[in-house]
């Protein structure tokens, strides 16, 4: 019996234990999970399976608010847990109109306790569990004072308490349901097959760039779609065309940001290099690009000091280039004015290259603890920066007249 089927059968017990009278309708996946020989068992504290994520969210008691923000195409619930005061009514206008209206309060209202709102979501790509494991440990810490390893982080808890904090541990539950628990120790080629999938015709990998040639991925042409897209073949990270959103998952993320006036967001992913914060993408407000580069430097410096980022980062230089891509982060900025940055954890090594003629070899193989560590390290730097200077200039109290 494969892992996904176990999860599917186990969900009834999860919801029953949480007080639900009947399990939701979750459809079995079209594709069987990929099998990778020789993977070591995950540690007990490594919570990444759909049933583990659902049980954690359903069991949360310390959050002030709990929402299923959408259901995936297979029917999995996607949760957002809210910590802090989220009792205010909905905005009377949206960010686009409100930031140019007679007073900024028309969109922002009166921030509860004067606190900024921060949103950490992970698992947009289901094959990348590391940031989600970090998120699960943060939820457990917020709920009990200690993570699933029995460890606490008083500094992080104190920083979170100074914000209104929203957390979604896994967005792409469909992709997660067919993906391995981890890819620690695998080579580059195997990582790509597990992540972006395999073509049916010749068994070749779809590839990172190849996967972006299709929206959605043609599922009838693959033998395995990878955990990158959802079960309909959509790469949620690139569901970023205003007016033509294709996925409930992307709409849900943007609705959370708009409804709850998110000031800053961290988008958790994983790749095959040393963990890092990526450059902000170029289509954004100019002041956010400069701020994003500075926060990127602070976060990567913290990762370097922990021995995770292997090259000492340099402060941003005047006119430094930003990313050229367009993705969900750009729409988050349009939804609430928020600064949105992407964290890439690592899946195994700092560079598990396997291309012909490539002479580079990995310098470091990360432990499970190191794979899951970046979210907490990065969040501390990101949150501290927002306390030094608010992420958004909400303008004066003055009411402007035409």
C-alpha positions, 0 to 999 in steps of 0.5 A, spaced: 500 500 500 503 506 498 503 512 502 498 516 499 493 511 500 495 510 507 494 518 508 487 517 504 485 512 509 487 515 515 484 522 514 477 519 517 481 518 523 484 525 523 477 528 522 474 524 527 479 525 533 478 533 531 471 532 532 468 532 525 462 528 524 464 526 517 471 526 513 471 530 507 471 528 500 478 527 498 479 523 491 485 518 490 491 521 486 491 520 479 499 518 479 502 513 484 507 516 489 514 516 486 519 510 489 526 512 491 530 506 493 535 507 499 531 513 502 533 513 510 526 514 514 524 521 516 525 523 523 519 522 528 519 530 528 519 531 521 512 532 520 510 533 512 505 528 510 498 531 509 495 527 515 500 530 519 499 537 517 491 536 517 492 533 524 496 539 527 492 544 524 485 541 526 489 540 533 491 548 534 488 551 540 492 557 541 491 561 535 485 566 535 482 564 528 483 558 524 480 557 517 480 552 511 482 558 506 481 553 500 480 546 498 485 543 493 482 539 486 483 533 490 479 535 496 485 537 501 483 542 506 489 548 506 489 551 513 491 558 515 492 559 523 492 566 525 496 568 532 494 575 535 488 579 534 484 579 528 477 581 530 477 587 525 471 588 520 473 587 512 476 593 509 471 598 506 476 598 500 482 594 497 489 596 497 489 599 490 484 604 491 485 605 498 492 607 498 490 613 493 484 615 497 483 620 502 486 617 508 490 610 508 485 608 514 480 606 508 484 600 507 488 599 513 482 601 518 486 601 525 491 596 526 489 591 532 494 594 537 498 597 532 501 591 530 503 589 523 501 583 519 506 577 517 504 571 513 508 565 512 506 560 507 510 554 505 509 548 500 507 551 494 511 546 491 509 540 494 515 536 492 519 541 497 517 539 504 523 542 508 520 549 509 513 546 511 517 542 516 519 548 519 513 551 519 510 545 522 515 546 528 513 553 529 506 552 529 507 546 535 512 551 538 506 557 538 501 551 541 506 548 546 512 552 547 516 547 544 517 544 537 516 537 535 524 536 537 522 538 544 526 545 543 524 552 544 526 558 541 524 564 546 527 569 541 522 567 535 516 567 539 517 574 542 518 576 535 512 573 533 508 576 539 510 583 536 506 581 530 499 579 527 502 572 525 498 568 519 501 561 517 499 556 512 504 550 513 502 547 506 499 550 500 500 544 495 497 538 499 496 535 492 503 535 490 505 533 497 500 527 497 504 524 492 511 526 494 517 523 498 517 525 505 524 528 503 530 527 498 536 527 503 542 524 499 539 524 492 542 526 486 540 532 482 537 528 476 533 524 481 531 531 485 528 533 478 524 527 476 521 527 483 520 535 483 518 536 476 516 529 473 517 525 467 515 524 460 511 518 458 514 518 451 521 517 453 522 517 460 526 523 460 525 529 466 520 534 464 525 539 468 525 546 471 525 550 465 521 545 461 515 545 466 514 552 465 513 551 458 506 548 460 500 551 464 498 546 466 502 541 465 499 536 460 498 530 465 496 525 459 503 526 457 507 524 463 508 518 467 509 522 473 508 529 474 512 531 480 510 534 486 511 541 483 504 542 480 497 541 483 493 535 481 491 539 475 498 540 473 498 547 475 504 550 478 501 555 483 507 559 484 506 562 477 498 562 477 500 570 477 496 573 471 491 578 474 484 576 471 486 569 469 487 566 476 487 558 475 487 555 482 484 556 488 490 555 492 493 562 489 486 565 490 486 563 497 493 566 498 491 573 495 485 573 499 488 572 505 493 578 504 488 582 501 483 581 507 487 581 513 492 587 510 498 583 510 504 587 511 510 582 509 510 575 507 515 569 506 514 564 501 517 557 503 520 553 498 526 548 497 532 547 491 538 544 490 543 549 492 545 552 499 539 555 503 538 562 501 533 568 500 532 570 493 532 577 490 525 580 490 522 580 483 523 586 479 515 588 478 514 591 484 514 598 488 521 601 487 522 602 495 520 594 496 525 592 491 531 596 495 528 594 502 527 586 499 535 586 497 537 589 504 533 584 508 535 578 503 542 580 505 541 580 513 537 573 512 543 570 508 548 573 513 544 569 518 544 563 514 552 564 513 553 565 520 549 558 522 554 554 517 548 553 512 549 559 507 556 557 504 559 564 501 559 570 505 554 575 503 555 582 501 551 588 502 547 590 496 550 595 492 547 601 489 543 599 483 544 592 484 539 588 480 533 584 482 530 578 479 527 578 473 521 573 474 514 574 475 510 570 480 505 569 486 509 574 490 508 580 485 501 579 486 501 579 493 504 586 493 498 588 488 493 585 493 496 588 500 502 592 498 506 587 502 513 586 501 514 578 499 520 574 499 522 567 497 526 562 502 529 557 498 531 551 503 535 545 501 533 538 499 540 535 501 546 538 498 549 545 497 549 543 489 548 535 487 550 536 480 550 530 476 551 534 469 556 531 464 563 534 465 561 538 471 567 538 476 563 541 482 562 537 487 558 538 494 561 541 499 556 540 504 550 534 506 545 537 510 542 534 516 535 533 517 536 539 523 539 543 518 534 542 512 528 544 517 532 550 520 532 556 515 525 558 516 526 560 523 533 563 522 530 567 516 523 569 520 527 572 526 531 577 521 525 578 517 521 580 523 526 584 527 527 588 520 520 590 520 520 592 528 526 597 526 522 600 520 515 598 518 514 594 512 509 599 509 509 607 509 501 607 511 501 615 511 499 620 515 493 621 519 491 627 515 485 626 511 486 628 504 481 633 500 480 633 493 
